[in-house]
Every structure is written in structure tokens, then in C-alpha cells.
Amino acid sequence: MMVLTAEQTRTVEARSVELGMSWLRLMENAGSAAARFIRDNCRLEGKKAVIVCGKGNNGGDGYVIARKLIENKAVVRVVSVGTPSTQSAVEMVAKAVSVNIKPIDFERYESLCCQYISDADIIVDAIFGIGFRGEPCGIFASAIEAINNSNAFKIAVDVPSGMLSDSSVTEHLHVKADMTVTFAAYKPCHILSPSANDCGKVSVVSIGMPDAAFDTVEPCIKVVTDKYAASLLPERTADFHKGDCGTAGLLCGAVGYAGAAVIAGRAAVKSGAGIVDMIIPESIYNIVGTSIPEAVCTVLKNVEDGCVLDEVTENVIDTLDRCSVGLIGCGLGQSNQAKYTVTEVMKNCSIPLVLDADGINILSNCIELIRRYTNDVVITPHPKEASRLLKISVEDIQKDRLSAVKRLAELTGAVSVLKGAKTLIAVPNGCVYVVTDGNPGMATAGTGDMLAGMIAAFMAQGLTAENAAVCSVKLHAMSGDIAVSETSVLSLTPTDMINTLPTVYCRMYLKK
């Protein structure tokens, strides 16, 4: 599944022309493909279809669509918003007029055009394409508002007009589509949250561009497919023993938060770590030890509030040094002891680490400890934790999650997992992955602890930080989708998800 920026898309188009296609042929193919898509997804005969065309090439696509929909016995009206400004669009207007399609000028007949839009059964939005920047104004804003106010089924061409192709930002006025048909590849707005919500169901259609035209571009975001995630799963030979599968040391849990440690530990056990060592305070040993009988436990002395014991920290460091990977943070709390221990681990340990929850919160004011750490680190913040790291509001994080996750990776030097709808994974080298699986039922306490335990388990088995994060996020989301089908978005729990992991892994190994 390829995701290209607007600039990359234009590069592919230009390369297609170099390889023998004309700009006019590209537009004709795009409009025809979109019309076929609409025909296949909508009942057209006798339906009132309004094609709202802008002045650029997106509008040119709309005039082609109008011609094709008439052939399918739809009652077609074309509303023109602005005078066609590209040669290809001008030629497509002429072709439409030649078959008795008479565009209605929105600026001159705004009231009539708004009435047509309001009465439509189907609206095709072809006002702005991928090159749009800024914010709609004037007649363009009025046309978009009219589209959004209509009860018609709304289909956007390439991207919903007013939406920024390369961003997840949705704060500007834009068409809220029920469906989007896009050409050659997905664009970032189609697969990032929250913009994806206003694209509706997105389908990519081919417009005949040669495969060689794509050779010069690298996808800006990699969508994690089942096949790719399956390819990352660790292999085992017949003579494997537990030592070959690594040891995951989990510094997790505190009084009142034993559940977080249990969830992380159970997920690590179910995800194949050879040994799971729960590094926990004595006060929660009975809970954790009985809840995860497969794990071993390194039991730490209880420490009174406000106190710090060096021997506790030394015990933690000694234990982690014997592990293949460490997980720090799930339910750890932010006591003086926790803060001291975490900072000392960052200064003195050298094993790969996963930082979650309080591990992130404790280090949010000393990020240089993450950046200077001598081995791989994965951080797994939710938006609130990301806001503490980046020193910006949660609202700013959610407005542009793509920029936020890139900044997290750049700032910390860690593989950064920004949790939430359509979780993003950014690598310090600039690569970004997105997982489109998952559901709202996963928005409950403990699902993040489960994910952290999975990542630690895969790193213990030898996966790189990048591959462990990508694989875990995908399989974690898949477990949520399987479990929710048997429960509901209201009652889904991390325990339900952990119980589906064997099914997920079984399915994925069959795809390797």
C-alpha cells in the first residue's frame, strides 16, 4: 500500500508524461476511473448527481466524470467554481459542452447552485486537488459549505476539497466526504487521524501510469500490512531453548498499579519472550506472582514515600544488566525512588529499552538521557505523554500527529510510537509507519501496557527496535479487532486482547 505526498505524486505524473502519456490522457483516465468507481458504488439511474468543479486539474477530472455519468443515465448538473485555469481543464470543459453539459457559474448563480447541491442525491467534489494550500475563502468556501450542508452522498475526487493532502490537520474548512476516490496511491490525509475520518471510505484507482514512473519515489509513509508484519515475526528452529528467546526485564508496578505490571507481563509471556523477569516491589509480589505464574520475579524492598534506597536501584540495574531488554514504566508511579532509579538506569545500563507511561513521564524533563542512551530505545507515548515530551498541548499533538511523531523521534533519538487512532511509528532516520487497524474499544486503561510488553518480548527475541515496534503495534491492533467482534467497543479489555494473541500469531505465521 503506497502513500505519496503531493510533490511525489506530481513527480510520478511528470515521469509518466516522459514515458509517453499526455497530460490530457492522464486527466481523461483519472475522470473515467473515478466515474467507474462511482458507478460501481452508487445506483445512478434517475439519480440527481451534481459535479462541483474547481478551476484546476481536479475540476478537469470532474468534467470528465460528468460526461461519463450521463452515459449511466444519471441526471447530471455541473457547478463551476472559478474559471478553468489549466489547458487540460479548458479542453475538458469543451468536451463536456460538446455533449450538452452546460456548467452553471457558482459566482453568478450562487442561490441556484446551492439549491441544486441541496437537492442532489450524489455530489462529486472536484473543487481542489492535492495541490491546495491555505484555507478556502470566497466562493470556494461558500461552495464547500453548501456541499457539507447537503444530505446527499458525497464523493471527493483525490482529496476532500480544502483538506491538506500531506497532513492530518482538519482545522480548516473542508468537504466532509462519505467516500474518496484517489489516483495511483494514497495520500497522507487519507490514512492519518483525524483527517481520515472526513475522507470516508478511500479507494485507490489506477489511471494507467506505467510502473516505471514510480521507481523514482519512496513512499512517505509505510502502511503496515499483514504480510509485512508477518515477515518480521521471529523464527525458531527445532533446537531452540528459552535462553535463545531472550529475557525481558520489566520494571513495572507500584502499590495501586499492580494491574499494569500484570498486563505487561502477561503480554510479554504470550508474545514469546524466553524469560519474563518482573522487577517489582515486595508490596505487590503476591498479586503479580500469582497472576503470571510463568514469570520469575525480582522482588525489591518496599520504600517509604519520600525516601530513596540505593540498594533498590543497584538491584534493578544488576537485574537489567542480565536481561536482553528492559521495559520501564507500566504502573511504576513517580515516587522519589522511581525517579531516582529510572534516571540511574538511563545513566548506567546498556541493554535495549522500552519506555512507557511513567518511564516517559519521569524522563520528560531530562530528555537528553534518552537521546544519549547507548543502546536502542523505543518510547510509546499516548498524546498526553507526547505533549509532555514536546512541551506542546495535546490539542496541537492531535491536530498534526504526523509532525508530532517525527519530532518525537528527532528529539529523543528513539523509535517513537504515538498511540491513538491509526497509531504512528517514527524512526530517527525519518521513516514513518502507520497501522490502520484497531477500534475505539481499545481506548481503555491497560491496552498501552499490553503493547509495551509485546514490544519488549519481540526485542528480547532479537528483533530490532524498529521491527519490534512495527510488528507489535500491528498485531496489538489486530488482537483488538478480533476481540471486539466477540465483545463490544464498550466492554473490550486488555485481558480480552491478550487472550486473542495466540489466534493472531497463528494467523500471521501462516502468512510468512
C-alpha positions as CSV (number, residue, x, y, z in Angstrom):
1,M,0.0,0.0,0.0
2,M,1.8,3.1,-1.2
3,V,1.4,6.6,0.3
4,L,2.8,9.6,-1.6
5,T,2.9,13.3,-0.9
6,A,1.6,15.8,-3.3
7,E,5.0,16.5,-4.6
8,Q,5.8,12.9,-5.1
9,T,2.5,12.4,-6.9
10,R,3.4,15.2,-9.3
11,T,6.8,13.6,-9.9
12,V,5.1,10.4,-10.9
13,E,2.7,12.2,-13.2
14,A,5.6,14.1,-14.9
15,R,7.6,10.9,-15.2
16,S,4.5,9.2,-16.8
17,V,4.4,12.0,-19.4
18,E,8.1,11.5,-20.1
19,L,7.4,7.8,-20.7
20,G,4.8,8.6,-23.3
21,M,1.5,9.6,-21.7
22,S,0.0,13.1,-22.3
23,W,-1.4,15.3,-19.6
24,L,-4.8,15.2,-21.3
25,R,-4.7,11.4,-21.3
26,L,-3.9,11.3,-17.6
27,M,-6.9,13.5,-16.9
28,E,-9.2,11.5,-19.1
29,N,-8.1,8.3,-17.4
30,A,-8.5,9.8,-14.0
31,G,-12.0,11.1,-14.6
32,S,-13.0,7.8,-16.3
33,A,-11.6,5.7,-13.5
34,A,-13.4,7.8,-10.9
35,A,-16.7,7.6,-12.9
36,R,-16.4,3.8,-13.0
37,F,-15.8,3.8,-9.2
38,I,-18.9,5.9,-8.7
39,R,-20.9,3.7,-11.0
40,D,-19.8,0.6,-9.1
41,N,-20.6,2.1,-5.7
42,C,-23.8,4.1,-6.3
43,R,-27.1,3.5,-8.0
44,L,-27.1,6.1,-10.7
45,E,-30.1,5.7,-13.0
46,G,-32.5,8.6,-12.4
47,K,-30.4,10.0,-9.5
48,K,-29.6,13.7,-9.4
49,A,-25.8,14.0,-9.5
50,V,-24.1,17.4,-9.0
51,I,-20.5,17.6,-10.0
52,V,-18.9,20.6,-8.4
53,C,-15.8,21.6,-10.4
54,G,-13.0,23.9,-9.5
55,K,-10.7,25.8,-11.9
56,G,-7.7,23.5,-11.9
57,N,-7.0,19.9,-12.9
58,N,-9.2,18.5,-10.2
59,G,-12.0,20.4,-11.8
60,G,-10.9,19.0,-15.2
61,D,-11.3,15.5,-13.7
62,G,-14.9,16.5,-12.6
63,Y,-15.9,17.5,-16.2
64,V,-14.8,14.0,-17.4
65,I,-16.8,12.4,-14.6
66,A,-19.9,14.4,-15.7
67,R,-19.6,13.1,-19.2
68,K,-19.3,9.5,-18.1
69,L,-22.1,9.6,-15.5
70,I,-24.5,10.8,-18.2
71,E,-23.8,7.6,-20.0
72,N,-25.1,5.8,-16.9
73,K,-28.4,7.6,-17.1
74,A,-27.8,9.9,-14.1
75,V,-29.4,13.4,-14.1
76,V,-26.2,15.4,-14.2
77,R,-25.6,19.0,-13.4
78,V,-22.2,20.7,-13.3
79,V,-21.5,23.6,-11.0
80,S,-18.3,25.5,-11.9
81,V,-16.5,27.3,-9.1
82,G,-14.0,29.6,-10.8
83,T,-12.9,29.8,-14.4
84,P,-10.8,26.9,-15.7
85,S,-7.2,27.9,-15.4
86,T,-5.2,25.0,-16.9
87,Q,-5.1,23.9,-20.5
88,S,-6.2,20.4,-19.8
89,A,-9.2,21.6,-17.7
90,V,-10.2,24.0,-20.5
91,E,-10.2,21.2,-23.0
92,M,-12.3,19.0,-20.8
93,V,-14.8,21.8,-20.4
94,A,-15.1,22.0,-24.1
95,K,-15.6,18.2,-24.4
96,A,-18.4,18.4,-21.7
97,V,-20.1,21.3,-23.6
98,S,-19.9,19.3,-26.8
99,V,-22.2,16.7,-25.3
100,N,-24.6,19.3,-24.0
101,I,-23.3,19.6,-20.4
102,K,-23.6,23.3,-19.6
103,P,-21.7,24.3,-16.4
104,I,-23.5,26.7,-14.1
105,D,-21.3,29.5,-12.7
106,F,-21.5,29.4,-8.9
107,E,-20.4,33.0,-8.6
108,R,-23.2,34.3,-10.9
109,Y,-25.9,32.0,-9.8
110,E,-25.0,31.1,-6.2
111,S,-28.5,30.7,-5.0
112,L,-29.5,28.3,-7.8
113,C,-26.3,26.3,-7.5
114,C,-26.8,25.9,-3.7
115,Q,-30.3,24.7,-4.4
116,Y,-29.1,22.1,-6.9
117,I,-26.4,21.0,-4.3
118,S,-29.0,20.8,-1.6
119,D,-31.4,18.7,-3.7
120,A,-28.8,16.3,-5.1
121,D,-28.7,12.6,-4.4
122,I,-25.0,12.4,-5.1
123,I,-22.4,15.2,-5.0
124,V,-19.0,14.8,-6.6
125,D,-16.5,17.2,-5.1
126,A,-13.9,18.2,-7.6
127,I,-13.0,21.7,-6.4
128,F,-9.5,21.4,-5.1
129,G,-6.9,18.7,-5.6
130,I,-3.7,17.7,-3.9
131,G,-2.0,21.0,-4.6
132,F,-4.3,23.1,-2.4
133,R,-2.7,25.2,0.3
134,G,-4.1,27.7,2.8
135,E,-7.8,28.0,3.6
136,P,-10.8,28.2,1.3
137,C,-12.3,31.6,1.0
138,G,-14.9,33.5,-1.1
139,I,-17.0,31.4,-3.5
140,F,-14.9,28.4,-2.8
141,A,-15.7,28.5,0.9
142,S,-19.4,29.0,0.0
143,A,-19.4,26.0,-2.3
144,I,-17.8,23.8,0.3
145,E,-20.3,24.9,3.0
146,A,-23.1,24.2,0.6
147,I,-21.8,20.7,0.0
148,N,-21.4,19.9,3.7
149,N,-24.9,21.2,4.4
150,S,-26.5,18.8,1.8
151,N,-27.8,15.4,2.8
152,A,-26.5,14.0,-0.5
153,F,-24.0,11.2,-0.6
154,K,-20.6,13.0,-1.0
155,I,-17.7,11.6,-3.1
156,A,-14.4,13.5,-3.1
157,V,-12.1,13.3,-6.1
158,D,-8.5,12.7,-5.0
159,V,-8.8,14.5,-1.6
160,P,-11.8,16.3,0.0
161,S,-11.6,19.9,-1.1
162,G,-10.0,22.2,1.5
163,M,-8.1,19.4,3.1
164,L,-4.3,19.4,3.1
165,S,-3.1,16.4,1.1
166,D,0.1,15.9,3.1
167,S,-1.3,16.5,6.6
168,S,-3.7,15.1,9.2
169,V,-4.8,18.7,10.1
170,T,-8.6,19.3,9.9
171,E,-9.0,22.7,11.5
172,H,-9.6,24.5,8.2
173,L,-12.9,24.4,6.2
174,H,-13.1,21.3,4.0
175,V,-15.5,18.9,2.4
176,K,-16.6,16.1,4.7
177,A,-16.8,13.2,2.3
178,D,-18.6,9.8,2.6
179,M,-16.2,8.4,0.1
180,T,-13.0,9.4,-1.6
181,V,-11.6,8.1,-4.9
182,T,-7.9,8.8,-5.3
183,F,-5.5,8.1,-8.1
184,A,-2.4,5.8,-8.2
185,A,-1.6,6.0,-4.4
186,Y,-3.0,7.0,-1.0
187,K,-2.1,10.5,0.2
188,P,-1.2,11.1,3.9
189,C,-4.6,12.7,4.7
190,H,-6.3,9.5,3.7
191,I,-4.7,7.3,6.3
192,L,-3.8,9.7,9.2
193,S,-6.1,10.6,12.0
194,P,-8.1,12.8,12.3
195,S,-8.2,13.7,8.6
196,A,-9.0,10.2,7.5
197,N,-12.4,10.5,9.3
198,D,-13.5,13.1,6.9
199,C,-12.3,11.2,3.8
200,G,-14.8,8.4,4.4
201,K,-14.1,5.1,2.7
202,V,-11.0,5.7,0.5
203,S,-10.3,3.7,-2.7
204,V,-7.2,4.0,-4.9
205,V,-7.9,3.5,-8.6
206,S,-5.3,3.0,-11.4
207,I,-5.1,5.6,-14.2
208,G,-2.7,3.7,-16.3
209,M,0.6,5.3,-15.2
210,P,3.5,3.0,-16.0
211,D,5.2,1.1,-13.2
212,A,8.5,2.7,-14.1
213,A,7.0,6.1,-13.2
214,F,7.0,5.1,-9.6
215,D,10.6,4.0,-9.4
216,T,12.0,7.4,-8.5
217,V,9.8,7.9,-5.4
218,E,10.0,6.3,-1.9
219,P,6.6,6.2,0.0
220,C,6.5,9.0,2.6
221,I,4.6,6.7,5.0
222,K,4.6,3.0,5.1
223,V,1.3,1.3,5.8
224,V,1.9,-1.8,7.8
225,T,0.2,-4.7,6.0
226,D,-0.5,-8.2,7.4
227,K,2.2,-9.6,5.1
228,Y,4.8,-7.1,6.2
229,A,4.2,-7.7,9.9
230,A,4.2,-11.4,9.4
231,S,7.6,-11.2,7.7
232,L,9.0,-9.6,10.9
233,L,7.9,-12.3,13.3
234,P,10.8,-14.2,14.9
235,E,11.7,-17.6,13.7
236,R,12.5,-20.7,15.9
237,T,14.4,-23.8,15.0
238,A,13.7,-27.2,16.5
239,D,16.6,-27.0,18.9
240,F,15.6,-23.6,20.4
241,H,15.5,-23.3,24.2
242,K,14.3,-20.5,26.5
243,G,17.7,-18.8,26.5
244,D,17.6,-18.4,22.8
245,C,14.4,-16.4,23.1
246,G,15.8,-13.8,25.4
247,T,15.0,-12.3,28.8
248,A,12.7,-9.3,29.2
249,G,13.1,-7.5,32.5
250,L,10.0,-5.5,33.3
251,L,10.5,-2.7,35.9
252,C,6.8,-2.1,36.4
253,G,4.1,-1.7,39.0
254,A,3.6,0.0,42.3
255,V,1.0,0.0,45.1
256,G,-2.3,0.6,43.4
257,Y,-1.0,-0.1,40.0
258,A,-0.2,-3.8,40.1
259,G,-2.6,-4.4,37.2
260,A,-0.4,-2.5,34.8
261,A,2.5,-4.8,35.6
262,V,0.4,-7.9,35.3
263,I,-0.9,-6.9,31.8
264,A,2.5,-6.0,30.5
265,G,4.0,-9.2,31.9
266,R,1.2,-11.5,30.5
267,A,1.6,-9.8,27.1
268,A,5.3,-10.4,27.2
269,V,4.8,-14.1,28.1
270,K,2.2,-14.6,25.4
271,S,4.5,-12.9,22.8
272,G,7.3,-15.4,23.1
273,A,10.0,-14.0,25.5
274,G,12.0,-16.9,26.7
275,I,12.0,-15.5,30.3
276,V,10.0,-12.7,31.7
277,D,11.5,-11.2,34.9
278,M,9.1,-9.0,36.8
279,I,11.1,-6.4,38.7
280,I,8.5,-5.4,41.3
281,P,8.2,-4.1,44.9
282,E,7.5,-6.6,47.6
283,S,4.1,-5.0,48.3
284,I,2.6,-6.2,45.0
285,Y,4.5,-9.5,44.7
286,N,1.6,-11.7,45.8
287,I,-0.6,-10.1,43.1
288,V,1.9,-10.3,40.3
289,G,3.4,-13.6,41.2
290,T,0.0,-15.4,41.3
291,S,-1.3,-13.6,38.2
292,I,1.7,-14.5,36.0
293,P,3.0,-18.0,37.1
294,E,5.2,-18.2,34.0
295,A,7.2,-15.2,35.1
296,V,10.1,-15.0,37.5
297,C,10.1,-12.2,40.0
298,T,12.9,-10.0,41.2
299,V,11.5,-8.6,44.4
300,L,12.5,-5.1,45.6
301,K,12.4,-3.8,49.1
302,N,9.4,-1.6,49.9
303,V,10.4,2.1,50.1
304,E,8.6,4.6,52.2
305,D,7.2,7.7,50.5
306,G,9.8,10.4,50.1
307,C,12.7,8.0,50.6
308,V,15.3,6.6,48.3
309,L,17.3,3.4,48.9
310,D,20.5,3.0,46.8
311,E,20.3,-0.8,47.2
312,V,17.0,-0.9,45.5
313,T,18.4,1.0,42.5
314,E,21.5,-1.2,42.5
315,N,19.3,-4.4,42.5
316,V,17.4,-3.0,39.5
317,I,20.5,-2.2,37.5
318,D,22.1,-5.6,38.3
319,T,18.9,-7.4,37.2
320,L,18.5,-5.4,34.0
321,D,22.1,-6.0,33.1
322,R,21.4,-9.7,32.9
323,C,18.4,-9.2,30.6
324,S,18.2,-8.9,26.8
325,V,15.8,-5.9,27.0
326,G,14.2,-3.8,29.7
327,L,10.7,-2.4,29.9
328,I,10.4,0.6,32.2
329,G,7.2,2.4,33.3
330,C,3.9,0.5,33.3
331,G,2.3,1.4,36.6
332,L,5.7,2.4,38.0
333,G,4.5,5.6,39.6
334,Q,6.6,8.8,40.1
335,S,7.8,8.4,43.7
336,N,11.2,9.7,44.6
337,Q,12.6,6.1,44.4
338,A,11.1,5.6,40.9
339,K,12.5,8.8,39.6
340,Y,16.0,8.1,41.0
341,T,16.0,4.5,39.8
342,V,14.9,5.4,36.3
343,T,17.5,8.1,35.8
344,E,20.2,5.9,37.2
345,V,19.2,3.1,34.8
346,M,19.5,5.5,31.9
347,K,23.0,6.5,33.0
348,N,24.3,3.1,33.8
349,C,22.6,0.4,31.8
350,S,23.3,-0.5,28.2
351,I,20.6,-3.0,27.1
352,P,17.8,-2.0,24.7
353,L,14.9,-0.4,26.5
354,V,11.2,0.2,26.1
355,L,10.0,3.3,27.9
356,D,6.2,3.6,28.6
357,A,3.9,5.5,30.8
358,D,5.8,6.7,34.0
359,G,9.1,5.8,32.4
360,I,8.3,8.5,29.8
361,N,6.8,10.9,32.4
362,I,9.9,10.7,34.7
363,L,12.2,11.5,31.8
364,S,10.1,14.2,30.1
365,N,12.2,16.9,31.9
366,C,15.6,15.2,31.1
367,I,15.1,14.0,27.5
368,E,18.9,14.2,27.0
369,L,19.1,10.9,29.0
370,I,17.1,9.2,26.3
371,R,19.0,10.8,23.5
372,R,22.3,9.9,24.9
373,Y,21.4,6.3,25.9
374,T,24.0,3.9,24.5
375,N,21.6,1.4,23.0
376,D,18.2,1.3,21.2
377,V,15.2,2.8,22.8
378,V,11.5,2.6,22.0
379,I,9.1,5.1,23.5
380,T,5.4,4.5,23.5
381,P,3.6,7.8,24.5
382,H,-0.1,8.5,24.2
383,P,-0.9,12.1,23.2
384,K,-0.7,13.4,26.8
385,E,2.7,11.9,27.4
386,A,3.8,13.1,24.0
387,S,2.7,16.6,24.9
388,R,5.0,16.5,28.0
389,L,8.0,15.4,25.8
390,L,7.4,18.1,23.1
391,K,6.2,20.8,25.5
392,I,3.1,21.5,23.5
393,S,-0.6,20.9,24.1
394,V,-2.5,17.7,23.5
395,E,-4.6,19.6,21.0
396,D,-1.5,20.5,19.0
397,I,-0.4,16.9,19.0
398,Q,-3.7,15.7,17.8
399,K,-4.1,18.4,15.1
400,D,-0.9,17.1,13.3
401,R,0.1,13.7,14.6
402,L,2.5,13.1,11.7
403,S,4.6,16.1,12.5
404,A,4.4,15.3,16.2
405,V,5.7,11.7,15.9
406,K,8.5,12.9,13.6
407,R,9.5,15.5,16.2
408,L,9.5,12.8,18.9
409,A,11.9,10.6,17.0
410,E,14.1,13.5,16.2
411,L,14.1,15.0,19.7
412,T,14.7,11.7,21.6
413,G,16.7,9.7,19.0
414,A,14.3,6.8,19.9
415,V,11.9,4.8,17.8
416,S,8.7,6.6,18.7
417,V,5.2,5.1,18.9
418,L,2.5,7.7,19.0
419,K,-0.5,5.8,20.2
420,G,-4.1,6.5,19.3
421,A,-6.4,6.1,16.3
422,K,-4.1,4.9,13.4
423,T,-1.0,4.6,15.6
424,L,2.2,6.1,14.0
425,I,5.7,4.8,14.4
426,A,8.6,7.1,13.6
427,V,12.2,6.1,13.3
428,P,15.1,8.6,13.8
429,N,16.2,8.1,10.2
430,G,12.9,9.8,9.0
431,C,10.9,6.7,8.2
432,V,7.3,6.7,9.4
433,Y,4.9,3.7,9.6
434,V,1.1,3.8,10.2
435,V,-1.1,1.0,11.4
436,T,-4.7,1.4,10.2
437,D,-6.2,-1.5,12.2
438,G,-7.8,-1.0,15.6
439,N,-11.0,0.2,17.0
440,P,-12.4,2.6,19.6
441,G,-12.9,-0.2,22.2
442,M,-9.1,-0.2,22.6
443,A,-9.3,3.3,24.3
444,T,-9.2,1.8,27.7
445,A,-6.7,1.5,30.5
446,G,-4.1,-1.2,30.1
447,T,-4.0,-1.6,26.4
448,G,-0.8,0.5,26.3
449,D,0.7,-1.7,29.0
450,M,-0.1,-4.7,26.8
451,L,1.6,-3.1,23.8
452,A,4.7,-2.3,25.8
453,G,5.0,-5.9,26.9
454,M,4.7,-7.1,23.4
455,I,7.5,-4.8,22.1
456,A,9.8,-5.9,24.9
457,A,9.1,-9.6,24.1
458,F,9.9,-9.2,20.4
459,M,13.1,-7.2,21.2
460,A,14.1,-9.9,23.6
461,Q,13.8,-12.4,20.8
462,G,16.2,-10.4,18.6
463,L,14.1,-8.0,16.6
464,T,15.4,-4.5,16.1
465,A,13.7,-1.7,17.9
466,E,12.1,-0.6,14.7
467,N,10.8,-4.0,13.7
468,A,9.6,-4.9,17.2
469,A,7.6,-1.7,17.4
470,V,6.1,-2.0,13.9
471,C,5.2,-5.7,14.4
472,S,3.8,-5.2,17.9
473,V,1.6,-2.2,17.0
474,K,0.1,-4.1,14.1
475,L,-0.5,-7.3,16.0
476,H,-1.8,-5.4,19.0
477,A,-4.4,-3.7,16.8
478,M,-5.3,-6.9,15.2
479,S,-5.9,-8.5,18.6
480,G,-8.2,-5.6,19.4
481,D,-10.2,-6.1,16.2
482,I,-10.6,-9.8,16.8
483,A,-11.5,-9.4,20.5
484,V,-14.1,-6.6,19.9
485,S,-16.0,-8.8,17.5
486,E,-16.6,-11.2,20.4
487,T,-17.3,-8.5,23.0
488,S,-18.1,-4.8,22.1
489,V,-16.4,-1.5,22.0
490,L,-17.9,-0.8,25.4
491,S,-16.7,-4.0,27.1
492,L,-13.3,-4.7,25.4
493,T,-10.5,-5.2,27.9
494,P,-6.7,-5.8,27.6
495,T,-7.3,-9.3,29.0
496,D,-9.7,-10.0,26.1
497,M,-7.0,-8.8,23.7
498,I,-4.2,-10.8,25.3
499,N,-6.4,-13.9,25.1
500,T,-6.7,-13.4,21.3
501,L,-2.9,-13.2,20.8
502,P,-2.5,-16.9,20.1
503,T,-5.1,-16.6,17.3
504,V,-3.4,-13.6,15.9
505,Y,0.1,-15.2,15.9
506,C,-1.3,-18.4,14.4
507,R,-2.8,-16.5,11.5
508,M,0.2,-14.4,10.9
509,Y,2.7,-17.3,10.9
510,L,0.6,-18.9,8.2
511,K,1.2,-15.7,6.1
512,K,5.0,-15.8,6.4
